[in-house]
Amino acid sequence: MLDCKQASQLISQSLDRPLTLHERFALKLHLFICEFCRQFSRHMQTLRVAIKNLTGSIENNDAIEMSSEAKKSIADMIEAHRPQL
């Protein structure tokens, strides 16, 4: 059985890589009984979506005063470093 520290590590790792079958099962079991880790998991998913949406909003935001090349460069760097969905 995972403790909260192990569960939070797996939640974070799941954003960067696919979890093994054993890891997924252990995490689901822990999340079933732990409200705090379920909340942490929801927050991580919200951040993931926000980062994904941020990429497009930088390039298309005229309120940001910088060259379109700079905007594209920033958006490309965000895209390169975000977890794959």
C-alpha positions in Angstrom: 0.0 0.0 0.0 1.3 3.4 -1.0 1.7 6.2 1.5 0.8 9.8 0.5 4.4 10.7 -0.4 4.7 7.8 -2.8 1.2 8.5 -4.2 2.1 12.2 -4.9 5.3 11.1 -6.6 3.4 8.7 -8.8 0.8 11.4 -9.6 3.6 13.8 -10.7 5.5 11.1 -12.6 2.2 10.2 -14.5 2.4 13.6 -16.1 5.8 12.7 -17.6 5.6 9.1 -18.4 3.0 6.2 -18.5 2.7 4.4 -15.2 3.2 0.6 -15.1 0.1 -1.5 -14.5 1.3 -2.1 -10.9 1.9 1.6 -10.3 -1.6 2.5 -11.7 -3.3 -0.1 -9.6 -1.5 1.0 -6.4 -2.2 4.6 -7.1 -5.9 4.0 -7.8 -6.2 2.0 -4.6 -4.6 4.8 -2.6 -6.7 7.5 -4.3 -9.8 5.5 -3.5 -9.1 5.9 0.2 -7.3 9.3 0.4 -9.2 12.5 -0.2 -6.0 14.6 0.1 -4.3 12.8 -2.7 -7.4 12.8 -4.9 -7.5 16.6 -4.4 -3.7 16.8 -5.3 -4.3 14.7 -8.4 -7.2 17.0 -9.5 -5.0 20.1 -9.0 -2.2 18.5 -11.0 -4.6 17.8 -13.9 -5.9 21.4 -13.7 -2.3 22.7 -14.0 -1.7 20.4 -16.9 -4.7 21.8 -18.8 -3.7 25.4 -17.9 -0.2 24.9 -19.3 -1.6 23.3 -22.4 -3.9 26.3 -22.9 -1.2 28.8 -22.1 0.8 28.0 -25.2 -1.8 29.3 -27.6 -2.8 32.3 -25.5 0.8 33.7 -25.5 1.1 33.7 -29.3 -2.4 35.2 -29.9 -2.4 37.8 -27.1 -2.0 41.3 -28.5 -1.8 42.8 -25.0 1.7 41.2 -24.6 4.1 43.8 -26.0 6.8 41.8 -27.7 7.6 40.7 -31.2 5.7 37.8 -32.6 9.0 35.9 -32.9 9.6 36.3 -29.1 6.0 35.2 -28.4 6.5 32.1 -30.7 9.8 31.3 -29.0 8.2 31.4 -25.6 5.2 29.3 -26.7 7.6 26.8 -28.3 9.6 26.4 -25.1 6.4 25.9 -23.1 5.2 23.3 -25.6 8.6 21.5 -25.5 8.6 21.2 -21.7 5.0 20.4 -21.0 3.9 16.8 -20.3 2.3 15.0 -23.3 -1.4 14.4 -22.9 
